[in-house]
């Protein structure tokens, strides 16, 4: 670990595909799906060999900040910030870069999602260290995940043909590809040199801020107007100016425009973005009939089901491929293969004004 290495954990999402367990004040990243530690706690835990907690910064939202502070007492509370408004990943990352640059002009920053699961952390950290080394040399570095199927829900990173998965030497990134249709995704996987974009990026803060000035000057100007982080007026000025930033991802704002981006092509690190209840099901141990459960269940002539319920017995008879999630004020029953659509229910609740269930 180098003293000028820092980590930004982005934890501002709502996790609407995990309703009814995920709510504004208990969103996906602070929930426990595997083991006794929440997803954000696991993220901090696995980074510790490279980034001690005092080198980690977290940007979340105003609903979640208190819970994140509670769950991560090892991270200094002043380093857990709440965005005044949701403005996608580019303003979030730009804000963290501005802060770190003011505290340490030599800062090298890694960006990590708060809500992913990685089953092989030692192998993963080997790649993270390699990405940090590239960033320290002035490169913009990204981490690509070797695809296991033709996924249409992820963007792809195109590497040169012959790129070897698991090599720690960075390869030139040819270009970033948007989320493809199924036919294109199958072609990407067959080609062997397209990797999933997992949203993990590495750069010197000075390099990132220069790129924002070049490609997103309005955003750069807004961020540059903030006083130093130690200033008593910082948070008041942040509330005033941050909403003026445009709503745009770091991919569109910088990565797809920058030159000389390099990538580390990961092999099997056991990565899962835990994107839906079905993804949780896939991560869990299952019985002989492929059922997975958290809580007491009684299952007869039923297969492929996921049950998340506490405090009461859930009995299933003659059903298959269901998601059943029980909370004190809401019960979800869904087709497991339509798990990505759970967020549509949240939109209906918003339309109905059911703030009590959001």
N, C-alpha and C positions, 0 to 999 in steps of 0.2 A: 504494500500500500504506500503510495506517495502522498506527501503532506498536501499537495495541491490537487488531489483527486476529490471530487465531490459527486454526490448523487442527487438527482431530482426524481422523486416519486410522484407521479401524477395521479391524484385520487379525487378528482372532481365529478366523476360520472354518477348517474343515478341508478344504474343497473336495473332498468325497468323490466328486462326479460326475466328477472328473478322475483317479481311480485307474486304472492303477497308477502314473502319474507323480506324482500328489499323495499325499503321506504326511503323517503328523503333523509331521515335522521339515522337510518340503519341500512345504508345502501350496500350493495354487493361487496365492496372492498373491505368492509368491517365485519362481514359475516364469516362464520366458521362452517366450511363445507367438508374439509378433510382434516381430521385431527382437532386439537384443542386450540389452535391458533388461527386467527382470521387470515384472510388473504393478504392484507397489508402487513400484518405481523410477520407472516411467512416471507414476504418480500424483504423486509428489513433483516430478518434472521439470515437469509441465505446470502445477503450482500455483506455481512459483517466481516468475513475474512478479507474483503477488499476495501470496504467503506465502513468504518466504525460509525455508530449512530450520530456522533457529534459532527460528522461530515455529510449527513443526510438532511435534505430539505424536502418538505412535502407541501404541495399546493393542492388544496381541497376546496370545498365550498362552505358557506356559512352554516348550512344545516349539519354538516358532518364534522366540523373542526373539533368540537368538544369531545366527541366520541373518539376521534383519532388521537387527540392529546391523551385521553384516558387510556387507550390501548397501547400507546407507545411512550411510556414514561422515560425511556432511555434516550429519546430524541428531544433535544432542547425545545421547549414549547414555542419559543420565539421563531423557530425554524419551521413551524407548521402554520402555513398561511391559508387564509380563506380568500378566494377570488371574490371581488365585489359583484361580478357578473360572469356568466359562462360565455367564453369567447373562443372555445376550441383550443387546440394544442399549441398553435404558434404564439399567441400572446402569453399563455401560461409558461412556456419554455423561455420566451424572451424576457419575461419578468424575472424568472430565476437567474438567468444569465446576467441580467442587469445587476441584481443584488450581489451575486457572487463576484462579478467583476469589480464592484466597488469595495468588496472586502478583501479580495485576493486577485490582483491583476494577472497572475499566472494560472488561474483556476482552469482545470480541465473537468468537464462535466459529463456524466453519463445520465441518460434519461430512461426511466423505467416505469412501466405501468404498475399500478398498485394491485391489480386483480388477476394476475396470471398465476399459473401453477407450473412448477418445474420439478420433475421427479428426480432428476440427476444433477443436483446443485454443484458438485465438484467439477463435473465436465463443463457445466455452464460457466462457472467462474473462470475456467481456463480461457474460454473465449472472450469473456468480459475483460480480463486482463489484457488480452491481445488488442481488443478494440480501444481500450484506454491508451495503450502504447502508441497506436496509430494516431489517435486524437492529440496526444501530447506532442507529436511531430508536426501538428498543424493541419492534419487531414480531418475531413468530416467522415466519420465511420458509422456504419449501420450493421446490425446483426440480422442475418437472414435465417429462417427456420426451414430445414429440409422438408418439403411437403410429403405428407403421408397419403394424401388422396387429392382428387381434383376439387379443390374448394373454391366456390364462387364468392364467398363472403370476405376474403382477404385480398389486399393488394399484393403484388409480387415484385420481387427484386430480380432483375436480369443480370446474371454474372456471365463472364466469358465461358465458352464451351470448354469442358475439361476441368472446370473448377472442382476441387476435391472437398467434399463435406468433412468438417472437423479440422481442417488445416488452420493453423493459427496465423499464417501469413495472409494479410489482407489482399483481396482481389479488387480490381477496378469494377465499379458498378456501371454497367452499360446504360441502363435506364430503369425507371420505376414504372410499373404497369398498374393501371387501375383494376378494380375488381372485375374479373372477366366473366363472360358467359361460360356455360358448362363445356361447350366444345373447345373454347380457347383454353380453359383451365386444364382440360385433358391433354391438350397439346403442350402446355407448359410443363406438366409433370413428366410427360414422355420425353421431352427434350433434355431434362436432367439438370439444366443450368438456371432454372427459375426457382426462387425461394420465397416463402411467405415473408411478408413485411410485418414483423411482430411489434413495431413501435418502440424499438430500443436504439438510441442514437448517442453518439459520443463526439465531443468537440471541445476545443478551447472556447471559453466564453467569449474571448475577443474575436474568434473566427465566426462564431454564430452571430454576434452583434454586427460585425461587418457585413455578413450576408443579409441580415435584416435591413441594414441601411441601403444596401444595393437593390434588393428585390422588393422590400416592403417599407419604403421610406416613411410613410405616414405612421405606421406602427412604431418604427424605430424612434421617431420624433416624440411620440406619446411616452414611450418608456424612458427615453432620455430626459424627459421633463421631471421625472421622479427625483426627489432628494436622496442622498445616501441613506442606506437602510438604517444606520444608527440614529438618523435625525428624528426628533420628536414629531415632526410633521409628516413622516413617511406614510403612515397608514391613512391619514386624512387625505393626503394627496393621491394615494392609490385609489381610494374610494371615488375620488373625483375624476380621475383620468382613465383608469383601466377600462371602464365601459366604452370609451371612445375608440378602443382597438377594434379592428375588423374581426369578424368571426371567420377564421380560416385555419386549416390544419397546417402543421409544420411541413408536411409532405408537399402541399401545393405552394406554400409560401417560400420555402427554401430548397428542400431536397431535390425537387424535380427541375430546379433552375440552376443549382450550384454545379460547378465544374470540379472534376477530380475527386468525386465521392468514392470511397472505398468501402468494402464490406467484408465481414467475416461470415463464412458460410457454415452454419452450425450443422453438426450431425445430430444423432438422436440424443437430446437432452431431456426428454420427457416433457416437452412443452405443451401446455394446453391453455388457451385463453379463457377458459371457463365462461363461455359465451352464452350459455343457456342451461336450463334444467337438464336437458339431454346430455350436455357435456359433463355435468356433475355425475349423472348416472353412469356414464362411460368410465369415470375415474374410480367409481366405488366397487367394492367386492360384491359379487352377485351370487345368488343361490343356484341350485341346479336348474331352476326354471327361469334363470336370468332376471330375477327380481332383485332390486336393491332397496334398502330401507334404512331410514334413520328414525328410530322410535319403535314402539311395539306394534307388530302386525300379525294378522292371521290370514294366510293366503291359501286358497284352494282352487285348483284348476285355473290358475292365473299365471301369466308369464310376461316378461319384459317390462315390468312396472317399476316406477320409482315412487317411493312414499317418504315424505318428510313430515313427520307429525310427532308432537311431544305432549304427554299428559293424557293421552287417550289411545285406546286400541283402534287400529284401522283394519277392517276386515274386507278382503277382496274375494269375490267369487265369480269365476268364469269370465274374467276380463284380461285384456292384454295391452301392452304398450301405452299405459296411462302414466301421467304425472299426477300425484296427489300431494298437495302441500297445504297443511292445516295450520292456521294461526288463530289467536283468540278472536279476531274480528273478521276473518275472511278465509274462505276455502277455495282452493284452485283445483279443478279437475280438467285435465287437458290431454289431448293426443300427444304422446311423447315426440312423434315425428313432426309436430307443428310447434315445438317449444320456442322457436324463434319469434313466433307471433304473439307471445304473452304480452309484449309491450303494447300491442294494440288494445288490450284490456285497460292498460293504464291511461291511454288516450281517451277511451270511453269514460273512465272515471273523472278525468280532467274536464271533459265536456259536460259531464253531469254535475260538476262542482263538488265532488266528494273529497274534499280536502282531508277528511278524517281517515281516508284509506290511501292517501298518497304519502 
